[in-house]
Amino acid sequence: MAEELGQLKELLPIIAPIMVLQLILMVIALVLCIKSSQTRGPKWVWILVIIFANLIGPIAFMVFGRRNE
C-alpha cells in the first residue's frame, strides 16, 4: 500500500497539469457550444462528445464543430 502511494506521489506532478488542462478545455468548449447559434451537427451530440471524449472531444469541437458566423 505504501509503495502504491509513493508511485502516485511521483506521477501526480505529471498528471495534475493534464487534468487541469482537460477541465479548462471542457468548460470552454461547453460554453462555446451552448452559446453558439449553429454547430456542424446536433448540439446535443457535441455536448456528449465534449464530456465523454475527454481531451480529444473539446479539441474536436473547436476544430470541426464550430461554424464561423
C-alpha positions, 0 to 999 in steps of 0.5 A: 500500500505504501509503495502504491502511494509513493508511485502516485506521489511521483506521477501526480506532478505529471498528471495534475497539469493534464487534468487541469488542462482537460477541465479548462478545455471542457468548460470552454468548449461547453460554453462555446457550444451552448452559446453558439447559434449553429454547430456542424451537427446536433448540439446535443451530440457535441455536448456528449462528445465534449464530456465523454471524449475527454481531451480529444472531444473539446479539441474536436469541437473547436476544430470541426464543430464550430461554424464561423458566423 
